[in-house]
Amino acid sequence: MLQLPEQDHYEIARARALGGLLGRLEPARLAKLGARAAPEGGAVILPTLRWELEVRTDPYEMCVLPGRAEVDEVWEVLALDYLAAESIVAPGGFVSFADFAEGRGYEQAFDGRVNQRLSHTAGREADGLREAVRRLGGSVAEGDPMRCVLSVFPLLEYQVIRYEADEEFPAACKVLLPDNVLALFSLEDGIVGAEKLVSALEGKSPERQKR
């Protein structure tokens, strides 16, 4: 079964991801990932949903623009892993989590932490989901089911499908992963991206929460 990083391991994961990014900061390469150099130099700007992350490597710093708030630790690792991608492959479509052999044994957890959670929060009502998707810069294709596409990062797109209730089943949502996820990074990162997408649909930002 896949194991996601525990909170105590965030610093280790961040150091690993940052080490993978160093030496891969060529502007042309970053442009293929949808990132760009900051106007004043010395930093990389990475779009994420309706926000932008500013990443500096020397010394290291990451913040959410425009307010320059600190970034949530999980978002930090996800962004660094994305920017350090060894293979830059554009998305061609969407696949169910069950299609990944690497994820066997984790389907139930993914369903609970992503699909069921979304179904009971931001996806409970069609109008609410539609508004949340558009607020995050996503697109909505009306119909039954409703299909929404959102870019967690420029090449990391997810599809959210919402099925209306019928006589036998309540309304339900399903999140499909991009078919390029294993080219960009690990399936664990793809899972984390789906979880953070659900959080964003619920109204949470990439900012680090005060404790």
N, C-alpha and C positions, 0 to 999 in steps of 0.2 A: 504494500500500500504506500502511496506517495505521502511523504511527511513534509508539511510546510515549516519554514523556519520558526523557532520559538523566539519570543521577544528578547531573551538573553543573547541570542545569536545575531541580532541585527547589526551590531558593530562589525562582527566578523564578516557577515554577508556584504555589508557596505564596502569594507576594505577590499574584499575579493572583487566585487563589481567595479570599483574604482580602478583597481589594478588592471582589469581587463580593458577599461576604456583608455587608459594612458597609452599613447602610441598609436591611437586610432582616431585622432582628432583632426584629420585632414578635412578641410572645408567641403571638398567635393564629395567625400564619403558621407559626411554628416548631412549634406543636402539631400542625398538619396534617401536618408531616413526621415526627411521632412524637418530637420533641425537647421538652425542658422546661427551665424556668429552674432553676438550682441554688437550694437552700433559702436560702443566705446571700446570694444575688443576685450579679450581675456576671458570671455564667457560664451557658453552655448545656450541658445534659447530653444526649448523643446515644447511645442504645442501639446496640450493634453486636455481633451474635451473642450470646455470653454475657457480654460486657464492656459497659462504659459509657465514653464519652469525655467529658471535661470540656473545654470550649472557652471561652477568655477572649479578648476582642478588644482590650482596653485596660488594660494592655499585652497583646500577644498571647501566649497560652500554650495548649498542648493537652497533656493527660495522660490516662493510662489509669487508671480507678478500679477498685478502691479504693486501690491502692498508690501512685498518682500517678507512675507511671513515664512517661518520655518516650515519645512516639508515633513510630513508624516514619514516615519522611518520605513514603512513598507513601500510607500510611493517612491522614496529615495532609491531603494534597491531595484525596484522595477524599472525606474527611469534609467539608472546606470546600466543595468543589464541590456535594456533596449538599445541604448547608444553604443554599447560595446558589441553589438551583434556581429558575428563572424560572417554570416550569410545575409545579404540584403535582398529579400524577395518580396515583391508586392503581393498583396492578397488576391486570390483568384476566386474565392467563394467561402462558404462556411460549412463547418462539420460539427456533428454532435460530439459531446464528450465521450460517448460510448464508442466512437470510432477510433479512439486512440488506444492501441494495445498497451501503451505505457501506463494508462490510467485504470487498468482493470483492478477491481477491488476498491476503487475510490468513487465509483459512480454514485453510491448512496450518499456519501458525504457531500459530493459536488451538488447533487440534487437538493439537499437540505440547505446548504450554505449559500447557494446561488439561486436555483430555480424556485424552490419553495419560499425562500426569504423574499424574493422579488414579487412572487405571487401574492404575498400577504402584506406587502408594504406599498412601494411605488406602483406596482402593477395591478393592484387590487381593482382599480377603476380605470376604464379605458381613457377617459378624459385626463385623469391625473397622470397616467403614463405618457400620453401624447404631449402634455405640457412639459413634463420633466425631460423627455427626449429632446424636444425643440430647445429648451433652455440650455441644454448641454451641447447644442450645435449638431444634433443628429437629424436624420431624415426619417419620415414616417410614410409607409405605404399602407393606405387604408384598405380595409377588407376584413374578412374573417378566415384566417387569422390576420391580425394587424402585424406588420413586420417593420421593425425599426433597425436602423444601422447607426452605430456610434463609433467614433475613433478615439480609443483611449490614448493612442499615439498615432501619428500619421499612417503608418503601415500596419497598425494593430487594430483592426476593426472587428467589432462583435455585432452579431445580429440578435435582437430581442424579439421573440415571437409571443404574441398574446392571443390566447384562444378564449373566445367568449364562452360563458356558461351555457349549458344545455340542460335537458331534463335529468341527465344522469350525473354530470360533473360540474363543479364550480369553475369559474374563470381561472385560467392558469397561464403562467409564463414559462418560457424556456429560453435559455441563453445558448447560442451557438458560437463556437470559437472560430477564429480565422484559420484557413487551411495552411497558412504560412507560419503558424505559431512555432513549430519545431525548427524552422529555418532561422527564425530570429533569436530564439533562446529556448528555455526548457518548458516542459509542460507545466511544471510548478509555477513558473512565472505567468503562464497563460491562465492558470486557475486564479492566481492572485489578481491578475488584471480583471477577470470576470467579477471577483468579489469587490474590487474597488469600483468597478462600474456600477454595481448594485448600490454601493454606498453613495456614489455621486447621484444616482437617480433618486435616492432617499433624501438628498439635499446636503450631503456632506461634501466638503472640499478636500483637496490634497494637503491642507494645512495641518500641522502637528497640533494635537489637542493638548490644552494645558492640563496638568495633573495637580 
